[in-house]
Amino acid sequence: MTGQQPGIPGLLGLHASYIAGQMGTWRSGTRHALAPDCMRSIAVKLTDKDITAVSTWLARQPRPADPRPAQASAQRLPLACGSQPQ
C-alpha cells in the first residue's frame, strides 16, 4: 500500500481525516482524475460509515521500512484507471 509508479499514490502514513476527506471529494466529484476515473467509481459506492471504516483502518497500518512506491508493472490492474497506463 505504498503505491505504484507512475500514478498510484501510497496510502500508508496518512491521517484518517485526510484519507476520509479525499475520499469524500472523489465521491462528490470535486476531485477527479483522467478517464476512466476509477477512484470516483469506487467512492460513489461508499457510505459515510464505509469511508470512516476504511480511513481508520488505513491510518492504523504500520509504515514499512522502505515506504517508496513500487516500480511500474506490466501486470494489468483489476480496474482500468486513467492514472495508470494499461
Phi and psi in degrees as GROMACS dihedral restraints (atoms count N, CA, C in turn):
[ dihedral_restraints ]
;  ai    aj    ak    al  type     phi  dphi    fc
    3     4     5     6     1   -92.3    20    10
    4     5     6     7     1     4.2    20    10
    6     7     8     9     1    95.0    20    10
    7     8     9    10     1   178.5    20    10
    9    10    11    12     1  -147.9    20    10
   10    11    12    13     1   132.9    20    10
   12    13    14    15     1   -69.1    20    10
   13    14    15    16     1   146.0    20    10
   15    16    17    18     1   -96.5    20    10
   16    17    18    19     1   -10.0    20    10
   18    19    20    21     1  -135.1    20    10
   19    20    21    22     1    13.5    20    10
   21    22    23    24     1  -107.2    20    10
   22    23    24    25     1   112.3    20    10
   24    25    26    27     1   -75.9    20    10
   25    26    27    28     1   154.1    20    10
   27    28    29    30     1   -74.4    20    10
   28    29    30    31     1   150.6    20    10
   30    31    32    33     1  -114.4    20    10
   31    32    33    34     1   -12.4    20    10
   33    34    35    36     1   -78.2    20    10
   34    35    36    37     1   140.4    20    10
   36    37    38    39     1    90.8    20    10
   37    38    39    40     1     0.0    20    10
   39    40    41    42     1   -92.6    20    10
   40    41    42    43     1   149.7    20    10
   42    43    44    45     1   -75.1    20    10
   43    44    45    46     1   147.0    20    10
   45    46    47    48     1   -56.7    20    10
   46    47    48    49     1   -40.8    20    10
   48    49    50    51     1   -65.3    20    10
   49    50    51    52     1   -35.6    20    10
   51    52    53    54     1   -67.0    20    10
   52    53    54    55     1   -47.3    20    10
   54    55    56    57     1   -60.6    20    10
   55    56    57    58     1   -46.2    20    10
   57    58    59    60     1   -61.9    20    10
   58    59    60    61     1   -41.4    20    10
   60    61    62    63     1   -62.7    20    10
   61    62    63    64     1   -43.1    20    10
   63    64    65    66     1   -65.1    20    10
   64    65    66    67     1   -43.0    20    10
   66    67    68    69     1   -63.6    20    10
   67    68    69    70     1   -35.8    20    10
   69    70    71    72     1   -64.5    20    10
   70    71    72    73     1   -39.0    20    10
   72    73    74    75     1   -71.3    20    10
   73    74    75    76     1   -31.8    20    10
   75    76    77    78     1   -64.6    20    10
   76    77    78    79     1   -45.5    20    10
   78    79    80    81     1   -64.0    20    10
   79    80    81    82     1   -41.3    20    10
   81    82    83    84     1   -77.4    20    10
   82    83    84    85     1   -15.6    20    10
   84    85    86    87     1    90.1    20    10
   85    86    87    88     1     2.0    20    10
   87    88    89    90     1   -66.5    20    10
   88    89    90    91     1   -37.4    20    10
   90    91    92    93     1  -107.7    20    10
   91    92    93    94     1   142.7    20    10
   93    94    95    96     1  -151.9    20    10
   94    95    96    97     1   167.3    20    10
   96    97    98    99     1  -132.0    20    10
   97    98    99   100     1   177.2    20    10
   99   100   101   102     1   -58.7    20    10
  100   101   102   103     1   145.9    20    10
  102   103   104   105     1   -69.4    20    10
  103   104   105   106     1   143.3    20    10
  105   106   107   108     1   -75.8    20    10
  106   107   108   109     1   131.2    20    10
  108   109   110   111     1   -85.2    20    10
  109   110   111   112     1    85.1    20    10
  111   112   113   114     1   -65.7    20    10
  112   113   114   115     1   -32.8    20    10
  114   115   116   117     1   -65.9    20    10
  115   116   117   118     1   -39.1    20    10
  117   118   119   120     1   -63.8    20    10
  118   119   120   121     1   -43.0    20    10
  120   121   122   123     1   -58.0    20    10
  121   122   123   124     1   -37.4    20    10
  123   124   125   126     1   -78.5    20    10
  124   125   126   127     1   -47.0    20    10
  126   127   128   129     1   -62.2    20    10
  127   128   129   130     1   -35.6    20    10
  129   130   131   132     1   -67.8    20    10
  130   131   132   133     1   -16.6    20    10
  132   133   134   135     1   -87.4    20    10
  133   134   135   136     1    -9.4    20    10
  135   136   137   138     1   -93.5    20    10
  136   137   138   139     1   140.5    20    10
  138   139   140   141     1   -86.5    20    10
  139   140   141   142     1   170.3    20    10
  141   142   143   144     1   -58.1    20    10
  142   143   144   145     1   -39.8    20    10
  144   145   146   147     1   -64.2    20    10
  145   146   147   148     1   -40.6    20    10
  147   148   149   150     1   -61.1    20    10
  148   149   150   151     1   -46.5    20    10
  150   151   152   153     1   -62.0    20    10
  151   152   153   154     1   -41.4    20    10
  153   154   155   156     1   -62.6    20    10
  154   155   156   157     1   -45.1    20    10
  156   157   158   159     1   -63.7    20    10
  157   158   159   160     1   -46.9    20    10
  159   160   161   162     1   -65.0    20    10
  160   161   162   163     1   -45.0    20    10
  162   163   164   165     1   -62.1    20    10
  163   164   165   166     1   -43.6    20    10
  165   166   167   168     1   -64.7    20    10
  166   167   168   169     1   -45.0    20    10
  168   169   170   171     1   -62.1    20    10
  169   170   171   172     1   -47.8    20    10
  171   172   173   174     1   -60.8    20    10
  172   173   174   175     1   -42.0    20    10
  174   175   176   177     1   -65.7    20    10
  175   176   177   178     1   -23.3    20    10
  177   178   179   180     1   -88.5    20    10
  178   179   180   181     1    -6.4    20    10
  180   181   182   183     1   -76.5    20    10
  181   182   183   184     1   139.1    20    10
  183   184   185   186     1   -71.4    20    10
  184   185   186   187     1   147.1    20    10
  186   187   188   189     1   -80.6    20    10
  187   188   189   190     1   138.9    20    10
  189   190   191   192     1   -73.3    20    10
  190   191   192   193     1   164.4    20    10
  192   193   194   195     1   -59.8    20    10
  193   194   195   196     1   -35.4    20    10
  195   196   197   198     1  -115.0    20    10
  196   197   198   199     1    97.4    20    10
  198   199   200   201     1   -83.9    20    10
  199   200   201   202     1     8.1    20    10
  201   202   203   204     1   -66.4    20    10
  202   203   204   205     1   146.4    20    10
  204   205   206   207     1   -66.0    20    10
  205   206   207   208     1   153.5    20    10
  207   208   209   210     1   -67.6    20    10
  208   209   210   211     1   155.0    20    10
  210   211   212   213     1   -68.3    20    10
  211   212   213   214     1   158.2    20    10
  213   214   215   216     1   -55.9    20    10
  214   215   216   217     1   146.8    20    10
  216   217   218   219     1  -125.0    20    10
  217   218   219   220     1   149.6    20    10
  219   220   221   222     1   -80.4    20    10
  220   221   222   223     1   -10.6    20    10
  222   223   224   225     1   -70.3    20    10
  223   224   225   226     1   134.7    20    10
  225   226   227   228     1   -72.0    20    10
  226   227   228   229     1   141.5    20    10
  228   229   230   231     1   -74.5    20    10
  229   230   231   232     1   155.4    20    10
  231   232   233   234     1   -70.2    20    10
  232   233   234   235     1   -14.5    20    10
  234   235   236   237     1  -141.0    20    10
  235   236   237   238     1   131.2    20    10
  237   238   239   240     1   -68.1    20    10
  238   239   240   241     1   128.3    20    10
  240   241   242   243     1  -131.6    20    10
  241   242   243   244     1   136.2    20    10
  243   244   245   246     1   -63.7    20    10
  244   245   246   247     1   -21.3    20    10
  246   247   248   249     1   -79.5    20    10
  247   248   249   250     1   -13.5    20    10
  249   250   251   252     1  -123.3    20    10
  250   251   252   253     1   130.2    20    10
  252   253   254   255     1   -63.3    20    10
  253   254   255   256     1   142.8    20    10
